[in-house]
Amino acid sequence: MPKLLEGKTAIVLGVWNKWSIAYAIAQAFVREGATLLLTYQNERAKPAVEELGIELGAAAFFPCDVQRQEDIDTLAAELKAQGRKLDVAVHCLAFANHEDLGNPFINTSRAGFQLALEVSAFSLVAVAKALAPLMTDGGAIMTLTYLGSTRVVTNYNVMGVAKAALEASMKYLAGELGQNKIRVNAISAGPIKTISARGIKDFSKVLEFVSEHAPLRRNTDPAEVADTAVFLASDLGRGVTGNVIFVDAGFHIMGL
């Protein structure tokens, strides 16, 4: 059976550990024959990302702190200097201060609001602007979102607002980059027990509630999200852009 991403080069931003959705996506891309490139935020994160990447068979590693425009510009310049043409870019980045997640939304600090929006939403715009010119034959850009972007999820708070901005940004990017044969989409995964999810208060209760009420009566497996990313990155997804695709065992359709 042919591999779906054979001959494609994909860069994944946000691989931190083996339990992250980003790692599952990177793993699936390699399985399907893609040349994998990874980024790391800083020198402190570099050894862990390189260790994971070597296990996966990543072809190269690049520093990129998305809060530093010079890092994003340097990433694009280095890729171009190496003669690398991109086909896929995966944005798996989000952050909010712990206190802004744990306290009522109305108490969100100005600085915390700006930080969450910059890292979790604007970074997609900045990365797309820098990397789209390397997609000379078209390509696919995707990001990760969550149901809290459109519904009030207890304790998700400012991150829900950031994800709403992320989804709107995705749609505007899809509208503009389509003329260059670049598709932009978001995957809305159900709650998954990742290290970053531990920052959400009472997250275990969210997992329990979803498993009891989702149509499939279970939580989401990272591999399911990764396979959807493969679809979007491959020619099978060639007609899909500007969409939020839910991979959440059907939970998003449920009412009372």
C-alpha positions in Angstrom: 0.0 0.0 0.0 1.5 3.4 -1.0 2.5 5.8 1.7 0.3 8.9 1.7 3.0 11.4 2.3 5.8 10.0 0.2 7.9 12.7 -1.3 6.5 15.5 1.0 8.4 17.5 3.5 6.6 18.5 6.7 7.6 20.7 9.5 6.0 20.3 12.9 6.2 23.1 15.5 5.4 22.1 19.1 6.8 18.6 19.7 7.8 18.5 23.4 7.3 15.0 24.6 5.9 11.6 23.6 2.5 12.3 25.1 1.8 15.4 23.0 -0.5 15.5 20.0 2.4 17.1 18.1 4.5 14.0 18.7 1.6 11.7 17.5 1.3 13.8 14.3 5.1 13.7 13.7 5.1 9.9 14.2 2.2 9.4 11.7 3.9 11.7 9.1 7.1 9.5 9.3 5.0 6.4 9.0 3.4 7.7 5.8 6.8 8.5 4.3 7.2 12.3 4.9 10.5 14.0 5.4 10.1 15.3 9.0 11.5 18.6 10.2 11.1 19.7 13.9 11.5 23.0 15.8 12.5 23.6 19.4 11.8 26.7 21.4 15.2 27.3 23.0 18.5 25.7 24.0 16.9 24.2 27.1 14.3 22.4 25.0 16.7 21.4 22.3 18.1 18.1 23.8 14.6 16.7 24.5 13.3 17.5 21.0 16.4 16.2 19.3 16.2 12.9 21.3 12.6 12.5 20.2 13.3 13.5 16.7 16.2 11.1 16.3 13.9 8.3 17.4 11.4 9.4 14.8 14.0 9.8 12.1 13.7 13.6 11.7 15.8 15.0 9.0 16.7 18.3 10.7 16.0 20.5 13.7 15.6 24.3 13.9 15.3 26.8 16.8 12.1 28.8 16.8 10.6 30.8 19.6 7.4 32.2 18.1 7.5 35.1 20.4 10.6 36.3 18.6 10.0 37.4 15.1 13.7 37.1 14.3 13.4 33.4 15.1 10.6 32.9 12.7 12.4 34.9 10.0 15.6 32.9 10.6 13.7 29.6 10.3 12.4 30.5 6.9 15.8 31.8 5.8 17.6 28.7 6.9 15.1 26.4 5.2 15.5 28.4 2.0 19.3 28.3 2.3 19.2 24.5 2.6 17.1 24.3 -0.5 14.1 22.8 1.4 10.7 23.1 -0.3 7.9 22.7 2.2 4.6 20.8 1.6 3.2 20.7 5.1 3.4 22.9 8.2 1.8 21.9 11.5 1.2 24.5 14.3 0.9 22.8 17.7 1.5 25.8 19.9 -0.5 27.3 22.7 0.2 28.9 26.1 -1.5 30.8 28.8 -0.4 31.7 32.3 -1.5 29.2 34.9 -3.2 31.9 37.0 -5.2 33.0 34.0 -6.5 29.4 33.5 -7.2 28.8 37.2 -8.9 32.1 38.0 -12.3 33.3 36.7 -12.1 34.6 33.2 -13.2 38.1 34.3 -10.0 38.3 36.3 -7.7 37.7 33.3 -4.8 40.1 33.4 -4.1 42.3 30.4 -0.6 40.9 30.1 -2.0 37.3 30.3 -4.6 38.0 27.7 -2.0 39.4 25.3 0.4 36.5 26.0 -2.2 33.8 25.3 -3.3 35.5 22.1 0.2 36.0 20.9 1.5 32.5 21.4 -1.7 30.6 20.7 -3.2 32.6 17.8 -0.9 35.2 16.2 1.9 32.8 16.0 -0.1 30.9 13.3 -0.3 34.0 11.2 3.4 34.8 11.7 4.5 31.2 10.8 2.2 31.0 7.8 3.6 34.3 6.4 7.1 33.1 6.8 6.7 29.5 5.5 4.1 29.9 2.8 6.6 31.2 0.2 8.5 27.8 0.6 5.3 26.0 -0.5 6.1 26.6 -4.1 3.9 23.7 -5.3 1.1 24.4 -2.9 0.7 22.8 0.5 -1.1 22.3 3.7 -1.0 24.3 6.9 -2.8 23.1 10.0 -3.3 23.9 13.6 -4.9 22.4 16.7 -8.0 23.9 18.4 -10.6 22.9 21.0 -14.3 23.1 21.6 -13.7 25.8 24.2 -13.4 28.2 21.2 -17.1 28.3 20.7 -18.6 27.0 23.9 -17.9 27.9 27.5 -15.7 25.2 29.0 -15.2 25.5 32.8 -11.6 26.5 33.6 -10.6 26.9 30.0 -11.0 30.6 30.3 -8.6 32.8 28.3 -7.4 29.8 26.2 -10.9 29.5 24.8 -10.8 33.1 23.6 -7.3 32.4 22.1 -8.6 29.4 20.3 -11.5 31.4 18.9 -9.0 33.9 17.5 -6.9 31.0 16.2 -9.9 29.6 14.3 -10.8 33.0 12.8 -7.1 33.5 11.8 -7.1 30.0 10.2 -10.1 31.0 8.0 -8.7 34.3 6.9 -5.4 32.6 6.0 -7.3 29.9 4.1 -9.1 32.7 2.2 -5.9 34.4 1.2 -3.5 31.5 0.6 -5.9 29.4 -1.5 -4.8 31.3 -4.6 -1.4 29.8 -4.0 -2.8 26.3 -3.7 -2.2 26.3 0.1 -4.9 24.8 2.3 -5.3 25.9 5.9 -7.3 23.9 8.4 -7.7 23.3 12.1 -8.3 20.0 14.0 -10.5 20.3 17.0 -9.4 17.4 19.2 -11.3 16.1 22.2 -9.7 16.4 25.6 -6.5 14.3 25.7 -4.4 13.5 28.8 -1.3 15.5 27.7 1.2 17.2 30.0 -0.1 20.7 28.9 -3.7 19.7 29.7 -2.7 19.2 33.4 -2.6 23.0 33.6 -6.4 23.0 33.3 -8.1 22.8 36.7 -10.2 19.6 37.2 -9.2 18.2 33.8 -9.8 14.7 35.0 -13.5 15.6 35.5 -13.6 16.8 31.9 -12.2 13.5 30.6 -14.8 11.6 32.7 -17.7 13.7 31.5 -16.7 13.4 27.8 -16.3 9.6 28.0 -19.8 9.3 29.5 -21.6 11.6 27.0 -19.7 11.5 23.7 -21.6 9.4 21.1 -18.7 6.9 21.0 -18.6 6.8 24.8 -14.9 7.3 25.1 -12.2 9.9 25.0 -10.0 10.8 22.0 -6.9 8.9 21.1 -3.9 11.1 19.9 -3.4 8.6 17.0 -6.9 9.5 15.7 -5.9 13.2 15.6 -2.6 12.3 13.9 -4.4 10.3 11.2 -6.7 13.2 10.5 -3.5 15.4 10.1 -2.2 12.9 7.6 -5.4 13.2 5.6 -5.2 16.9 5.6 -1.5 16.9 4.6 -2.0 14.3 1.8 -3.6 14.6 -1.6 -6.7 13.0 -0.1 -7.5 16.3 1.5 -6.8 18.4 -1.6 -10.3 19.9 -1.6 -10.5 20.8 2.1 -9.6 24.2 3.4 -10.9 26.7 5.9 -12.4 23.9 8.0 -12.4 23.0 11.7 -12.5 19.2 11.7 -13.6 17.6 14.9 -11.9 14.5 16.2 -13.6 14.2 19.6 -15.6 10.9 19.5 -18.6 13.1 18.5 -18.8 15.1 21.7 -19.2 18.4 19.9 -22.7 17.5 18.6 -24.2 16.8 22.0 -26.6 19.1 23.8 -28.3 18.5 27.1 
